[in-house]
Amino acid sequence: MSGTEPVGENPPVRRVSDWDAARLRDLATEHGTPLYVQDLDRVRENCERLLAAFPDADVRYAVKAHTGRAVLEAVRDAGLDAECASAGEVDRALAAGFDGSRLHYTAVNPPARDLDYVAEVAEANPDLTVTAGAVDTLDRLAERGYDGRVCVRVNPGVGAGHHEKVTTGGAAKFGVPHDRAAAVAREAAERFDVVGIHAHAGSGIDPDQLDSHRELVARMGELARDLIDPSDRDADPIDLEYVDVGGGFGVPYEEAAPPLDLSAVAEATREAVAPLPAGVDLAVEPGRYVVADAGVLLTRVNTVKPTPDETVVGVDAGMTDLLRPAMYDAYHPIRNLGGGRDRDGGEGGDGTAAPAPAEREATPVTVAGPICETGDALCRNRALADPVRGDLLAVGVAGAYGYEMASQYNSRPRPAEVALDDGTATTARRRETLGDLTVVEREAATDRDGPATTDRDGPGAER
């Protein structure tokens, strides 16, 4: 499904208004709501744009943005490598067909079981690269007998991002301090094959923050040149393969916000890091940019409650399905796709069909989910085509950190996800059931006490 754009075009952003409303309504009818829809054609288009903007760079997809198998396979086929933040992401990438030479594990205070797993995977995939941001992590790798490919993560002392919670470049949690990075890299080279250095400014960098990005890139270029050709002639040079300057390329969430000029960002990145010695590649790690505008979240209106202060529109998706508005005060565009009944009707009612959204007056509303939290709102005081019960709402730019941050809080099953591939819809992840909520408890009880004494798992417990 290509929205309303002419065939063959690859626009820099897909707005929620570009999605085919009738198709989304059909998908919601067939699969129920809440429902994530991820367009693999759009994922591929975004990969193509990144590869065109960075033709001489290694482009690596930050898997944490969306780990679904269908998305990972599309990214793999498009030619991007996989940058993984956990052992689970490494496992998913392997299952999606990435081989070791295309896997980069970026360890941030990694749990012991993660390092155990990755060290084991590296035995069968010696081209896998581990990025470490602490001397402790390097020591722990060595203790496990790992002596393979290592990249040293650097804290450049400069960060950027859409929210303070995702601005990593200046946070002590991430990377070796810049003034110690050269010494740490040289010490690491005595135990490992040090192939790169890495830094990341943050997530969701917008055009106003590009000066911070350029400063980070420039510092990394300077560090790389010193490691390869040390100013201290007593220091041994390190034969680096790449300088990884992270990702964080932003996408416009608000309807009127302009898209990121990716070509300008790429050119500024090359200028800031240059000149890199011959044989040393530039690497970037976009995540959000690959998948954000390839996804929407569909949710159904179940309650319309006028109050003296505001009109609250209750829907069946909340912060357990899309956490970003509650966690980051993030803006997501919302489009009323209609389909509801006039207020004397509703679910199974006999009211007449409500007018099409284009024929309704725009009304300021708060769209709130079913979670018992005041912060559980997808928007506040937002003008939408006057919602009625049964209307379908499309929450746009939801493909990145949407399903990935979903939870079972309030004992709510996680939503289903549909993947669109050349117009064909397939179930990428089934909807969880109430039985799924307690399966780990029942398995534990079975291990402890033997077979369960009841076969009742509760409503919706089908397998």
Salt bridges, closest charged atoms under 4 A:
GLU30 OE2 - HIS31 NE2 3.79
ASP39 OD2 - ARG14 NH1 2.94
ASP41 OD1 - ARG44 NH1 2.95
GLU45 OE1 - ARG42 NH1 2.95
ASP58 OD2 - ARG60 NH2 3.69
GLU73 OE2 - ARG69 NH1 3.93
ASP77 OD1 - ARG76 NH2 2.76
ASP81 OD1 - ARG102 NE 3.30
ASP81 OD2 - HIS104 NE2 3.46
ASP116 OD1 - ARG144 NE 2.64
ASP139 OD1 - ARG191 NH1 2.89
ASP211 OD1 - ARG214 NH2 2.33
GLU215 OE2 - ARG219 NE 2.77
ASP226 OD2 - ARG186 NH2 3.87
ASP229 OD1 - ARG233 NH1 3.03
GLU241 OE2 - ARG149 NH1 2.95
ASP244 OD2 - ARG60 NH1 3.09
GLU267 OE1 - ARG270 NH2 3.30
GLU285 OE1 - HIS198 NE2 3.18
ASP293 OD2 - ARG42 NH2 2.86
ASP321 OD2 - ARG412 NH2 2.93
ASP386 OD1 - ARG343 NH2 3.62
ASP391 OD2 - ARG360 NH1 2.51
GLU404 OE2 - ARG429 NH2 3.36
GLU417 OE2 - HIS66 NE2 2.59
GLU417 OE1 - ARG429 NE 2.95
ASP421 OD1 - ARG44 NH1 3.21
GLU432 OE2 - ARG414 NH2 2.69
ASP436 OD2 - ARG430 NH1 2.71
ASP436 OD1 - ARG463 NH1 3.89
ASP449 OD2 - ARG448 NH2 3.16
ASP457 OD1 - ARG442 NH1 3.45
ASP457 OD2 - ARG463 NH2 3.89
